[in-house]
Amino acid sequence: MMQLDNASLASGLGLCFRSMNISQSRKMIASPWFSTIFATVGLSSNLFALCVLISSSRKMHSRSRSSFLIFLRGLVVTDLMGLLVTGSIIISYHFTKFNWMEVDPSCYLCNFLGFSMVFFGQCPLLLGATMAGERFFGINRPFSRSSNMSKQRAWAMVGMVWGFSFFLGLLPLLGLGEYSLQYPRSWCFITLLHDIKNKVFCMIFALLGILSVGLSFIFNTVSVVTLCRVYHDRESAQRRRDSEVEMMVQLVGIMIIATVCWLPLLIFIIQTVLQEPPTGLLPRQIPQKTEGLLLIYLRMVTWNQILDPWVYILFRRAVLKRIYPSFNSRQSIVSLYPVFNPSLRRKLTQESVQQ
């Protein structure tokens, strides 16, 4: 297979084909049933969460909660489409074991799969940071115009995240880096080679993901601390805003899942491209250990798409009330700031619930 790969490079096939330096049995790694069950569970979870979100949105009148549900819908739709697009190609390979060089000699399918992996991978991280930022201003600046986000503005921000991730995924197709077939030849992803273009794109992808996780952590930490301080105030202890707690619990859950699933891969990419490549490798060849670890970390990342919808499914008020019966809806977070004039608070509260 290694000789075939080298011959393919000389015969004018696409750059997505490279030498693979690994001899582990594919039967232990490339199980079609594992991928099928994994994708089925993920698709079912996201479809169920999407139905619940649509039902909740129809009953929602709070502007802050309504915009938050739009971000959640954008996240669930992204995870759903990511599983559908990438899973259909990967599962097809596992069942048919088609030859990539014969089916896709010009690398169009591989480039599309690599683009999809980057697009649907980066979107949840950016959406998580965007949601954390929106809640940060909604909790810490409840009287600013930015905290009263309309549905149109929320969807526009989701669209901006999708657009930015789309542009990021196009960079290898425009010449900055490249997508290549990865072990066990069932998926395509960014290429962890040490030439300058691949190194730059790998660093952009990894650092952007780490930045998104870091911003989510900062925004969510400050928001949680603010809620704890406000809820323990004597004058507002009896007027809690459980909706704010619900949103923050869901955000923290999304952040924890993204951190656990994504950080190992992102850190691994940075370490790999910054280290000096070992000697004795063929051109465009990646060390055997790197091939194996990349597959393991990628499988960790795919759990993000399965676990995200369950954060909303399990941490809704309807579920939390069964665990904590006194968890009931109260007035908006404006009521948690008693230092403001009561008439001003009433006016702002009325504005915050308008559609």
Disulfide bonds with the S-S distance in Angstrom:
Cys16-Cys107 1.93
Cys110-Cys188 2.02
